[in-house]
Amino acid sequence: MKLTRLYSNQAELFLPVQFNEQLSVVLAEIRRTENKGKTIHNIGKSTIARLVDFCLLKGKSQKFFLFKHSDLFSEFTFFLELNLEDGRYLTIARSVEATKPISILVTDYDVPDAKDVNTSEWSHIGLGMAPAKRLLDGLFDFSSISPYDYRDILGYVLREQDDYGEVFHLGKFKGPHREWKPFLAKLLGLDDSLTISLYEETDKEAKVDASISIYQLESGLTDKTDTAKIEGIIGIRKRELEEIQSTLDSLDFTRADSEASQELVEHVEEQISIKNEESYRLSQLAARLDDSLREESILFSPKQAKKLFAEAGIAFDGQIKHDFEQLIQFNRAISQERREYLLKEKSDTAARLSELGPELADLQLQRADLLSFLGNSATMEKFKDISNQVVELRAGISSLERQRDALNEVVRLRQEKRQIQERESQLQTAIEQDVRRCAEDPSSRYSEIQRYFDKIIYDVLDEHALLSVDPSPTGALEFSAEIVSPAGSTTSASRGFTFKKLLCIAFDLAVLRSYRFDKFPRFSYHDGVFESLEPRAKRRLISVFREYAELGLQPIITTLDSDLPDPVDSSDEAISSSEIVRRLHDDGKEGRLFRIDSF
């Protein structure tokens, strides 16, 4: 899949961009003297990538310039034509403001301007985002990265300035690691299903831990309390209850008093006692929940540890520090899950406590009415005393049974947790074996991308670079791309923005080269490729882009004229006029991508 052209329904405000089959250059010229040496903005060299992404159905966001400035762009419809793997041409038309803004045209021939095509000849008209994405996914048929869709790879073939900060974790992937690491594993030829399964088991363990904490709080007992001991105490209390109940049953009352006493015993007094016990239990639970929430913090600090180790003359850096940081990150994720469960339990507890107050008040009124009816005979006093004992014993037994049930649930959950941890261990081992297998196999996708990546960096800088994947202590994959010294150790050069950008470009090109015989994007778009590189490295990078163009790929780059190593057409090494697909400049509207006032 290559880009053919980008245009709009308002050609007088947005001139068409016709991409080359091979290297395409978007050149921004600084013509005004006062702008020499400055970073200029708003002429549009970075905007082309955003428009390509928009036509490839980037999600709608009010921060995106077309929607943010809808007063300027509401009438625009953009068209992107692509040349598919099977030789057909695909044109995507997307309106800025329409409710169902997407139309698709598939032809066996190049269509220079789809606005001239009759509506009846379009393959699909007025699609919403979801059906249009499904349709494009089928037309592109990137089966080599299935079950992921075509949008997942676009971040690595459309790099803007903000995308050079990290080689792998793009700004577009702002979610948790599970939302991008499995795809990256798949892209590098690793078994992504193992990573997905590990994340699923980690989620299960976090939920089990949260449930264990809640049941422990409900029981109000220590971890060392034996359920068999509680069972024995329950037996003792039940025998006491039988004896007292027998005494209660032997008391004799008149019919009216007996009926009233029965109602008092079986309904009011018992309900008051139960609700008092429930209120006490919930108050204790609320206090314990507050204590647990205050304890939710990670006290270990790698920075403080490094300082203490330094004072003791011990090195605390490199992989040790990295492993601790990974472990802290993992624990924070689990703690967050547990905190959410605790907060929900606290909310439910508070709600129930607020209900108990009015219920108890009503029962106390009923109790007062009944007692005034019964009188104050000696038998009745004995009856009330024994009845209170019965109620207290029943409430106590009920509380013990809840504690027993909670502890039994803790035991069951811990067994479940051990099973989860066993599966996690098996998955961690499988991930390690998978990485080792791919690393040791020179014909694997992983090894192939490693070689291409290293060669690009060496051809440009005369230094080697290492692309690596390592399982962390928790089993999650960690991806790294670094420039290495002749001795094989990593250098600080890869940490600078200029070299980080070069590592990003090398990774993207290496992936495209590895997939060049599969149905896959053939184009790459890199913004501001030459900034801060020294002239010799720039010339070598141009050579790399041309080499990859000869392999059938379509590198698209943007640059300021002041960043070029040599003037256009000045030598065979220099960028040629035929490679420039769009010239932009800072001298008025005519030089901007959109011939309108700056926005």
C-alpha positions as CSV (number, residue, x, y, z in Angstrom):
1,M,0.0,0.0,0.0
2,K,1.5,3.3,-1.2
3,L,0.2,6.9,-1.1
4,T,-0.6,8.3,-4.5
5,R,-2.0,11.8,-3.9
6,L,-3.7,14.0,-1.3
7,Y,-6.1,16.7,-2.3
8,S,-9.4,18.5,-1.3
9,N,-12.6,19.8,-2.6
10,Q,-11.1,23.4,-2.4
11,A,-8.1,23.3,-4.7
12,E,-7.6,27.1,-4.6
13,L,-7.0,26.8,-0.8
14,F,-5.2,23.5,-0.7
15,L,-3.1,22.5,-3.7
16,P,-2.9,18.7,-4.4
17,V,0.1,16.8,-3.1
18,Q,1.3,14.1,-5.7
19,F,3.6,11.6,-4.0
20,N,6.4,9.9,-5.8
21,E,6.6,6.2,-6.2
22,Q,10.0,6.3,-4.4
23,L,11.4,9.1,-2.2
24,S,9.1,12.1,-1.6
25,V,10.4,15.3,0.0
26,V,8.3,18.1,1.5
27,L,10.6,21.1,1.6
28,A,9.9,24.2,3.7
29,E,12.0,27.2,2.7
30,I,12.8,30.1,4.9
31,R,12.8,33.2,2.7
32,R,12.3,36.0,5.1
33,T,15.5,37.3,6.6
34,E,14.0,37.8,10.1
35,N,13.2,34.0,10.2
36,K,16.7,32.8,9.4
37,G,17.9,30.6,12.2
38,K,14.5,30.4,13.8
39,T,12.1,27.5,14.1
40,I,9.2,28.5,11.9
41,H,5.6,27.1,12.4
42,N,2.3,27.1,10.7
43,I,3.4,26.7,7.1
44,G,2.2,23.0,7.0
45,K,5.1,20.6,6.5
46,S,4.0,18.6,9.5
47,T,0.3,18.9,8.7
48,I,0.5,16.6,5.6
49,A,1.0,13.6,7.9
50,R,-2.0,14.7,10.0
51,L,-4.2,14.9,6.9
52,V,-3.1,11.5,5.7
53,D,-3.9,10.1,9.2
54,F,-7.3,11.9,9.1
55,C,-8.1,10.3,5.7
56,L,-7.1,7.0,7.1
57,L,-9.9,7.5,9.7
58,K,-8.1,8.9,12.7
59,G,-10.7,9.3,15.5
60,K,-12.4,12.7,16.0
61,S,-11.0,15.0,18.6
62,Q,-11.7,18.6,19.3
63,K,-7.9,19.1,19.8
64,F,-7.3,18.1,16.2
65,F,-6.8,21.2,14.1
66,L,-9.6,20.6,11.6
67,F,-12.2,20.3,14.4
68,K,-10.5,22.9,16.6
69,H,-10.8,25.5,13.8
70,S,-14.1,24.2,12.4
71,D,-15.0,27.8,11.3
72,L,-12.1,27.5,8.8
73,F,-12.4,23.9,7.7
74,S,-16.1,22.9,8.0
75,E,-16.6,23.0,4.3
76,F,-13.6,20.9,3.4
77,T,-13.6,17.3,2.2
78,F,-10.2,15.6,1.8
79,F,-9.3,12.9,-0.6
80,L,-6.5,10.4,-0.3
81,E,-5.7,7.9,-3.1
82,L,-3.7,4.8,-2.4
83,N,-2.2,2.1,-4.6
84,L,-3.1,-1.3,-3.1
85,E,-1.0,-4.4,-3.2
86,D,-3.1,-6.1,-5.9
87,G,-2.7,-3.1,-8.3
88,R,-6.1,-1.5,-7.6
89,Y,-6.5,2.1,-6.5
90,L,-8.4,3.1,-3.4
91,T,-9.7,6.7,-2.8
92,I,-10.9,7.7,0.6
93,A,-13.0,10.9,0.9
94,R,-13.7,12.3,4.3
95,S,-15.7,15.4,5.1
96,V,-14.9,17.5,8.2
97,E,-18.4,18.1,9.3
98,A,-20.8,15.6,7.7
99,T,-22.6,13.2,10.1
100,K,-21.6,10.2,8.0
101,P,-18.5,11.7,6.5
102,I,-16.7,8.9,4.6
103,S,-17.0,7.6,1.1
104,I,-14.8,5.0,-0.6
105,L,-14.0,4.5,-4.3
106,V,-12.2,1.3,-5.5
107,T,-11.0,1.2,-9.2
108,D,-8.7,-0.7,-11.4
109,Y,-7.1,2.5,-12.6
110,D,-5.7,5.7,-11.2
111,V,-8.3,8.4,-10.6
112,P,-6.5,11.8,-10.5
113,D,-9.6,13.7,-9.2
114,A,-12.4,11.6,-7.6
115,K,-14.6,14.7,-7.5
116,D,-15.3,14.1,-11.2
117,V,-16.6,10.6,-10.6
118,N,-20.3,10.2,-10.6
119,T,-21.8,9.4,-7.2
120,S,-23.3,6.2,-8.5
121,E,-19.8,4.9,-9.4
122,W,-18.5,5.2,-5.9
123,S,-18.2,1.8,-4.1
124,H,-19.6,3.2,-0.8
125,I,-21.2,6.5,0.1
126,G,-21.9,8.2,3.4
127,L,-20.3,5.7,5.8
128,G,-19.8,6.2,9.6
129,M,-16.4,5.7,11.2
130,A,-16.9,2.1,12.5
131,P,-18.2,0.5,9.2
132,A,-15.6,2.5,7.2
133,K,-12.8,1.2,9.3
134,R,-14.0,-2.4,9.0
135,L,-14.2,-2.0,5.2
136,L,-10.7,-0.5,4.9
137,D,-9.3,-3.2,7.2
138,G,-10.7,-5.8,4.8
139,L,-9.4,-4.0,1.7
140,F,-5.9,-3.5,3.1
141,D,-5.9,-7.2,4.4
142,F,-2.8,-6.8,6.7
143,S,-3.1,-10.5,7.6
144,S,0.4,-10.7,8.9
145,I,-0.6,-8.6,12.0
146,S,-4.0,-10.1,12.5
147,P,-6.0,-9.9,14.7
148,Y,-4.9,-6.2,15.0
149,D,-6.3,-3.7,12.5
150,Y,-4.5,-1.3,10.1
151,R,-4.8,1.6,12.5
152,D,-2.4,-0.1,15.0
153,I,0.6,0.1,12.5
154,L,0.0,3.6,11.4
155,G,1.8,5.1,14.4
156,Y,5.0,3.5,13.2
157,V,4.7,4.8,9.6
158,L,3.4,8.3,10.3
159,R,5.9,10.0,12.7
160,E,5.4,13.6,13.7
161,Q,7.8,15.5,15.9
162,D,6.0,14.5,19.0
163,D,6.4,10.8,18.1
164,Y,10.2,10.8,18.4
165,G,10.4,10.8,22.2
166,E,10.1,7.0,22.4
167,V,10.9,4.4,19.7
168,F,8.2,2.0,20.8
169,H,5.7,3.7,23.2
170,L,4.2,6.3,20.9
171,G,2.2,9.3,22.1
172,K,-0.8,7.7,20.4
173,F,-0.5,4.8,22.9
174,K,-1.3,6.7,26.1
175,G,-3.1,3.8,27.7
176,P,-1.6,1.0,29.8
177,H,1.1,-1.3,28.4
178,R,-1.4,-4.0,27.6
179,E,-2.9,-1.8,24.9
180,W,0.3,-1.6,22.8
181,K,2.9,-4.2,24.0
182,P,1.1,-7.2,22.6
183,F,0.8,-5.6,19.2
184,L,4.5,-4.6,19.3
185,A,5.4,-8.2,20.2
186,K,3.4,-9.4,17.2
187,L,5.1,-6.9,15.0
188,L,8.5,-8.2,16.0
189,G,7.5,-11.8,15.3
190,L,6.9,-12.8,19.0
191,D,4.0,-14.8,20.3
192,D,1.7,-11.9,21.4
193,S,-0.9,-14.4,22.9
194,L,1.5,-15.2,25.7
195,T,1.7,-11.5,26.7
196,I,-2.1,-11.0,26.4
197,S,-2.6,-14.1,28.7
198,L,-0.1,-12.8,31.2
199,Y,-1.9,-9.5,31.5
200,E,-5.2,-11.3,31.9
201,E,-3.8,-13.4,34.8
202,T,-2.3,-10.3,36.4
203,D,-5.8,-8.7,36.3
204,K,-7.3,-11.8,37.9
205,E,-4.6,-11.7,40.7
206,A,-5.3,-8.1,41.4
207,K,-9.0,-8.7,41.8
208,V,-8.4,-11.7,44.0
209,D,-6.1,-9.6,46.2
210,A,-8.7,-7.0,46.6
211,S,-11.4,-9.6,47.5
212,I,-9.1,-11.1,50.1
213,S,-8.5,-7.7,51.7
214,I,-12.3,-7.1,51.9
215,Y,-13.1,-10.5,53.4
216,Q,-10.2,-10.1,55.9
217,L,-11.7,-6.8,57.0
218,E,-15.2,-8.3,57.3
219,S,-13.9,-11.1,59.5
220,G,-12.0,-8.7,61.8
221,L,-9.6,-11.5,62.6
222,T,-5.9,-12.1,62.0
223,D,-4.4,-14.3,59.2
224,K,-3.4,-16.8,61.9
225,T,-7.0,-17.4,63.1
226,D,-8.1,-21.0,62.5
227,T,-11.6,-21.6,61.1
228,A,-11.7,-24.9,63.1
229,K,-11.3,-22.9,66.3
230,I,-14.2,-20.6,65.3
231,E,-16.3,-23.7,64.5
232,G,-15.7,-25.0,68.0
233,I,-16.7,-21.7,69.6
234,I,-19.9,-21.7,67.5
235,G,-20.7,-25.2,68.9
236,I,-20.3,-24.0,72.5
237,R,-22.6,-21.0,71.9
238,K,-25.3,-23.2,70.3
239,R,-25.3,-25.5,73.3
240,E,-25.6,-22.5,75.6
241,L,-28.5,-21.3,73.4
242,E,-30.3,-24.6,73.7
243,E,-30.1,-24.6,77.5
244,I,-31.3,-21.0,77.8
245,Q,-34.1,-21.6,75.3
246,S,-35.3,-24.6,77.3
247,T,-35.5,-22.3,80.4
248,L,-37.3,-19.7,78.5
249,D,-39.8,-22.2,77.1
250,S,-40.7,-23.4,80.7
251,L,-42.0,-20.0,81.8
252,D,-45.8,-19.6,82.1
253,F,-47.8,-16.5,81.2
254,T,-51.4,-15.5,80.7
255,R,-52.5,-15.7,77.0
256,A,-52.4,-12.0,76.4
257,D,-49.0,-11.6,78.1
258,S,-47.7,-14.7,76.4
259,E,-48.7,-13.4,72.9
260,A,-47.2,-10.0,73.6
261,S,-44.0,-11.6,75.0
262,Q,-43.7,-13.9,72.0
263,E,-43.9,-10.9,69.7
264,L,-41.3,-9.1,71.9
265,V,-38.9,-12.0,71.8
266,E,-39.3,-13.1,68.2
267,H,-39.5,-9.8,66.5
268,V,-38.6,-6.5,68.3
269,E,-35.9,-7.4,70.7
270,E,-34.2,-9.8,68.3
271,Q,-34.3,-7.2,65.5
272,I,-32.9,-4.5,67.8
273,S,-30.0,-6.8,68.8
274,I,-29.3,-7.9,65.3
275,K,-29.3,-4.4,63.9
276,N,-27.1,-3.1,66.8
277,E,-24.7,-5.9,66.1
278,E,-24.8,-5.1,62.4
279,S,-24.2,-1.4,63.1
280,Y,-21.2,-2.3,65.4
281,R,-19.7,-4.6,62.8
282,L,-20.1,-2.1,59.9
283,S,-18.6,0.7,62.1
284,Q,-15.6,-1.6,62.7
285,L,-15.4,-2.5,59.1
286,A,-15.5,1.2,58.1
287,A,-12.6,2.0,60.5
288,R,-10.5,-0.9,59.1
289,L,-11.2,0.2,55.5
290,D,-10.0,3.7,56.4
291,D,-6.8,2.2,57.8
292,S,-6.3,0.1,54.7
293,L,-6.7,3.0,52.4
294,R,-4.2,5.1,54.4
295,E,-1.7,2.2,54.1
296,E,-1.9,2.1,50.3
297,S,1.5,3.5,49.5
298,I,4.8,2.3,48.2
299,L,7.5,3.4,50.6
300,F,10.5,2.3,48.6
301,S,12.2,5.0,46.5
302,P,14.9,4.1,43.9
303,K,16.3,7.6,44.2
304,Q,16.7,7.4,48.0
305,A,18.0,3.8,47.7
306,K,20.6,5.0,45.2
307,K,21.7,7.7,47.6
308,L,22.0,5.3,50.5
309,F,23.9,2.8,48.5
310,A,26.2,5.5,47.3
311,E,26.9,6.6,50.8
312,A,27.8,3.0,51.6
313,G,30.0,2.8,48.5
314,I,27.7,0.3,46.7
315,A,26.5,0.8,43.1
316,F,22.8,0.9,42.7
317,D,22.2,1.4,39.0
318,G,21.6,-0.3,35.7
319,Q,19.5,-3.5,35.7
320,I,19.0,-3.5,39.6
321,K,17.5,-0.1,39.5
322,H,15.5,-1.0,36.4
323,D,14.1,-4.1,38.0
324,F,13.1,-2.3,41.2
325,E,11.3,0.4,39.1
326,Q,9.5,-2.2,37.1
327,L,8.4,-4.0,40.3
328,I,7.2,-0.7,41.8
329,Q,5.2,0.1,38.6
330,F,3.7,-3.4,38.8
331,N,2.8,-3.1,42.5
332,R,1.2,0.4,41.9
333,A,-1.0,-1.1,39.2
334,I,-2.2,-3.9,41.6
335,S,-2.6,-1.4,44.5
336,Q,-4.8,0.8,42.3
337,E,-7.1,-2.2,41.6
338,R,-7.2,-3.0,45.3
339,R,-7.9,0.6,46.2
340,E,-10.9,0.8,43.8
341,Y,-12.4,-2.3,45.5
342,L,-11.8,-0.9,49.0
343,L,-13.4,2.5,48.1
344,K,-16.5,0.7,46.7
345,E,-16.7,-1.4,49.9
346,K,-16.4,1.8,52.0
347,S,-19.2,3.5,50.0
348,D,-21.5,0.5,50.4
349,T,-20.7,0.3,54.2
350,A,-21.5,4.0,54.7
351,A,-24.8,3.7,52.8
352,R,-25.9,0.8,55.0
353,L,-25.0,2.6,58.2
354,S,-27.1,5.5,57.2
355,E,-30.0,3.2,56.7
356,L,-29.6,1.5,60.1
357,G,-30.2,4.6,62.2
358,P,-33.9,5.2,61.3
359,E,-34.6,1.4,61.4
360,L,-33.2,1.2,65.0
361,A,-35.2,4.3,66.1
362,D,-38.4,2.7,64.9
363,L,-37.8,-0.6,66.6
364,Q,-37.0,1.2,69.9
365,L,-40.5,2.9,69.7
366,Q,-42.1,-0.5,69.2
367,R,-40.2,-2.0,72.1
368,A,-41.3,0.8,74.4
369,D,-45.0,0.3,73.5
370,L,-44.8,-3.5,74.1
371,L,-43.0,-3.1,77.5
372,S,-45.6,-0.7,78.7
373,F,-48.3,-3.4,77.9
374,L,-46.5,-6.3,79.6
375,G,-46.1,-4.7,83.1
376,N,-43.4,-5.4,85.6
377,S,-44.1,-8.8,87.2
378,A,-41.2,-10.9,88.5
379,T,-41.9,-13.6,85.9
380,M,-41.8,-11.0,83.2
381,E,-38.5,-9.6,84.5
382,K,-37.0,-13.1,84.3
383,F,-38.5,-13.5,80.9
384,K,-36.9,-10.3,79.7
385,D,-33.6,-11.2,81.1
386,I,-33.5,-14.6,79.5
387,S,-34.9,-13.3,76.3
388,N,-32.0,-10.8,76.1
389,Q,-29.5,-13.6,76.6
390,V,-31.2,-15.6,73.8
391,V,-31.0,-12.6,71.5
392,E,-27.4,-11.9,72.4
393,L,-26.4,-15.5,71.9
394,R,-28.1,-15.7,68.5
395,A,-26.5,-12.5,67.4
396,G,-23.1,-13.7,68.6
397,I,-23.5,-17.0,66.7
398,S,-24.5,-15.1,63.6
399,S,-21.4,-12.9,63.9
400,L,-19.2,-15.9,64.4
401,E,-20.7,-17.7,61.4
402,R,-20.0,-14.6,59.2
403,Q,-16.4,-14.6,60.5
404,R,-16.1,-18.3,59.7
405,D,-17.6,-17.8,56.2
406,A,-15.3,-14.8,55.5
407,L,-12.2,-16.8,56.6
408,N,-13.3,-19.8,54.5
409,E,-13.6,-17.4,51.5
410,V,-10.1,-16.0,52.2
411,V,-8.8,-19.6,52.2
412,R,-10.6,-20.3,48.9
413,L,-9.3,-17.1,47.3
414,R,-5.7,-17.8,48.4
415,Q,-5.9,-21.2,46.7
416,E,-7.2,-19.5,43.6
417,K,-4.4,-16.9,43.8
418,R,-1.8,-19.7,44.0
419,Q,-3.3,-21.3,40.9
420,I,-3.2,-17.9,39.1
421,Q,0.5,-17.4,40.2
422,E,1.3,-20.8,38.9
423,R,-0.2,-19.9,35.5
424,E,1.7,-16.6,35.6
425,S,4.9,-18.5,36.2
426,Q,4.2,-20.8,33.3
427,L,3.5,-17.9,31.1
428,Q,6.6,-16.0,32.2
429,T,8.7,-19.1,31.3
430,A,7.0,-19.4,28.0
431,I,7.6,-15.7,27.2
432,E,11.3,-16.1,28.1
433,Q,11.6,-19.2,25.9
434,D,9.8,-17.5,23.0
435,V,12.1,-14.4,23.1
436,R,15.2,-16.7,23.3
437,R,14.0,-18.8,20.4
438,C,13.4,-15.8,18.2
439,A,16.7,-14.2,19.2
440,E,18.7,-17.4,18.4
441,D,17.0,-18.0,15.1
442,P,18.7,-15.9,12.4
443,S,15.7,-16.4,10.1
444,S,13.1,-15.1,12.6
445,R,11.3,-11.8,12.0
446,Y,12.8,-10.5,15.2
447,S,16.4,-11.2,14.1
448,E,15.8,-9.8,10.7
449,I,14.4,-6.5,12.0
450,Q,17.4,-6.4,14.4
451,R,19.9,-6.7,11.5
452,Y,18.1,-4.1,9.3
453,F,17.9,-1.7,12.3
454,D,21.6,-2.1,13.1
455,K,22.7,-1.6,9.5
456,I,20.7,1.7,9.1
457,I,22.4,3.2,12.2
458,Y,25.8,1.9,11.2
459,D,25.4,3.3,7.6
460,V,24.5,6.7,9.0
461,L,26.7,7.0,12.1
462,D,29.4,4.4,11.8
463,E,28.1,3.0,15.1
464,H,26.2,-0.1,15.9
465,A,22.7,-0.2,17.5
466,L,20.9,-2.9,19.4
467,L,17.2,-3.6,19.2
468,S,16.3,-5.9,22.1
469,V,13.3,-7.4,23.9
470,D,13.7,-8.6,27.5
471,P,11.1,-10.0,29.9
472,S,10.9,-8.0,33.1
473,P,10.9,-9.5,36.6
474,T,7.1,-9.7,36.4
475,G,7.2,-11.3,32.9
476,A,6.1,-8.3,30.9
477,L,8.1,-7.5,27.8
478,E,10.5,-4.6,27.9
479,F,11.6,-3.1,24.5
480,S,14.8,-1.1,24.0
481,A,16.7,0.4,21.1
482,E,20.2,1.8,21.9
483,I,23.4,2.7,20.3
484,V,26.2,0.4,21.5
485,S,30.0,0.9,21.8
486,P,32.5,-1.5,20.1
487,A,32.7,-3.3,23.5
488,G,28.9,-3.9,23.3
489,S,27.9,-1.6,26.1
490,T,25.1,0.9,25.6
491,T,26.1,4.6,25.2
492,S,24.5,7.8,26.3
493,A,24.2,8.9,22.7
494,S,20.8,7.2,22.2
495,R,19.3,9.3,25.0
496,G,19.6,12.6,23.1
497,F,16.7,13.7,21.0
498,T,18.6,13.8,17.7
499,F,19.8,10.2,18.0
500,K,16.5,9.1,19.5
501,K,14.8,10.4,16.3
502,L,17.3,8.4,14.2
503,L,16.6,5.3,16.2
504,C,12.8,5.8,15.5
505,I,13.4,6.2,11.8
506,A,15.7,3.1,11.7
507,F,13.1,1.0,13.5
508,D,10.2,2.1,11.2
509,L,12.2,1.4,8.1
510,A,13.5,-1.9,9.4
511,V,10.0,-3.1,10.1
512,L,8.8,-2.0,6.6
513,R,11.7,-3.8,5.0
514,S,11.0,-7.0,6.9
515,Y,7.3,-7.0,5.8
516,R,7.9,-5.9,2.2
517,F,6.8,-9.3,0.9
518,D,3.6,-9.2,2.9
519,K,0.4,-7.1,2.6
520,F,1.6,-4.2,4.6
521,P,2.1,-0.4,4.3
522,R,4.9,0.4,1.9
523,F,5.2,4.1,2.9
524,S,6.7,5.9,5.9
525,Y,6.4,9.6,6.8
526,H,9.0,11.2,8.9
527,D,8.9,14.8,9.9
528,G,12.0,17.0,10.3
529,V,14.5,14.1,9.6
530,F,17.7,16.2,9.3
531,E,17.4,18.5,12.3
532,S,20.6,18.7,14.4
533,L,22.4,16.0,12.4
534,E,25.9,16.8,11.1
535,P,26.2,17.1,7.3
536,R,27.9,13.8,6.7
537,A,25.2,11.9,8.6
538,K,22.5,13.8,6.7
539,R,24.0,12.7,3.3
540,R,24.2,9.1,4.5
541,L,20.6,9.2,5.7
542,I,19.5,10.4,2.3
543,S,21.4,7.4,0.8
544,V,19.5,5.1,3.2
545,F,16.1,6.5,2.1
546,R,17.0,6.0,-1.5
547,E,18.3,2.5,-0.9
548,Y,14.9,1.6,0.8
549,A,13.1,3.3,-2.1
550,E,14.9,1.0,-4.5
551,L,13.6,-2.0,-2.4
552,G,10.0,-0.9,-3.3
553,L,9.3,1.3,-0.3
554,Q,8.0,4.9,-0.3
555,P,9.9,7.1,2.2
556,I,8.3,10.5,2.6
557,I,10.3,13.1,4.6
558,T,10.0,16.7,5.5
559,T,12.8,19.2,6.1
560,L,13.6,22.8,6.3
561,D,15.9,24.0,3.5
562,S,18.4,25.2,6.1
563,D,18.7,21.6,7.4
564,L,19.7,20.2,4.0
565,P,23.3,19.1,3.9
566,D,23.6,20.5,0.3
567,P,21.5,22.8,-1.9
568,V,18.9,21.1,-4.0
569,D,20.3,19.7,-7.3
570,S,23.9,20.7,-6.3
571,S,25.2,17.1,-6.5
572,D,24.2,13.5,-6.9
573,E,24.1,13.2,-3.1
574,A,21.9,16.2,-2.7
575,I,18.1,16.2,-2.8
576,S,16.9,16.6,-6.4
577,S,14.0,18.7,-7.6
578,S,12.2,15.6,-8.9
579,E,12.1,14.2,-5.4
580,I,10.4,17.3,-4.0
581,V,6.6,16.8,-4.0
582,R,5.7,20.1,-2.3
583,R,7.6,23.3,-1.6
584,L,6.4,25.5,1.2
585,H,7.7,28.8,2.4
586,D,7.2,31.6,5.0
587,D,6.6,34.5,2.6
588,G,2.8,34.9,2.7
589,K,-0.3,32.7,2.2
590,E,1.0,31.3,-1.1
591,G,3.7,29.4,0.7
592,R,1.5,27.7,3.2
593,L,0.0,24.3,2.8
594,F,-3.4,26.0,3.4
595,R,-3.5,29.3,1.6
596,I,-5.3,31.0,4.4
597,D,-4.4,33.1,7.4
598,S,-2.4,31.3,10.1
599,F,-4.5,29.4,12.6
